[in-house]
Amino acid sequence: MRTNLASELAGKVCNVSKSSRAIEVTLSNPRDGAHQQFSASGAYSLAEILSQPRCWADCLAQLDSGETIAEIATRFGNAPEWIFIGCGSSYYVAMAAAASWTAITGTRARAVPASELLLFPELVFGETKEFVPLLISRSGQTSEVLRAAQLLNDKKIPTVSVSCAPKQELEAMTTVSILLPEADEQSTVMTRSFTSMLIALQYLAAVVAKDGDLVENLRQLPIAAEKVLEDVSVRVREFVNLNSFSDYICLGQGPYHGVACESALKVMEMSRSYAQSFHTLEFRHGPKSIVSGETLITFLLSESNYDAEVEVIEEMKALGGKTLVVAQRIRDRARAAADIVVELDCDLPEPLCVAPFAFAGQLVGCYTALHKGLDPDRPANLTRVVLLEDGDRDRDREDQPQNARP
């Protein structure tokens, strides 16, 4: 039933509601207007993954019509450095956003876990305050991010934040806030919130760079992604159901490394599988010792360094690993060395195509969980928001308002 649900969800408009005992999804087929309802594991996660292109379009329209981005660009646009701060998936947003920021604006940017700022602030700050801290939290409640915001406030350093939950504490603590309520989720793990916050930060970078062409290109991204997502979902589901793996590796360089880290985390969180991430070429230097026929290696191929990264695919394939290759365009060598390919067919400038590279890891994690009989909506040992109280104790936020997410 679970895999049938996944098939039914693919390519349809999904409205997700929650009852006390079950997850109920209403599927609307745009072609015939028919509606069906399901209660099943993974309904939230699948619906949220498949809704991403539409969600991005909504978020970009909101950014276009609002004044927040222009306010940030006016106030902070000349800053010599930006520091992107987050925890968990939001830290991986920070990694991808920092790399994209430098590529788009030419300005120095780096990503820092909120905990690093709290525990080793001298290593983050150095001797200068000439930077803009940008704090990332889906819920606007993550304790370590709030503590980082307080530390920055105590030092009189102006801050920017991005969140999917309005009227939360982070918004009140930062100088300017980017809010993306359309990207919020019902499920525990981050999927569309990850990609939407990344795209919002790329949009901000393009505005800071005063590059109208890049802004217009970003507006085309949801259209390009929607054309491929249904097919990607179906093929990843079929691949997962035909295979069984003991190890999962996700590899990417440059702006793709943050997405590789997030992809490994999705597999780990949703399916309780062992997953790791590395820079693509670094995988040669020791980690490749684990490669076997039970290892799935996901490669996020850049356009700018395609040939160097394809060599690693060929090497790992020769060692017996199974390979999933994601790229803007798949050429002959990569196709020959791949067990499954995800061709995004994205003709936009490379930094703007990073977000759709998250699809594969999200879908592998979700479908692997369903294949193992697990519920990816409710992973073991995880809560929606990490709140630290009385000695770093997590508090479950199950009964919090809908917009309270990590």
Summary of the structure (lengths in Angstrom):
residues: 406
radius of gyration: 20.3
end to end distance: 29.5
largest distance: 62.6
contacts: 1484
relative contact order: 0.14
helix: 49%
strand: 17%
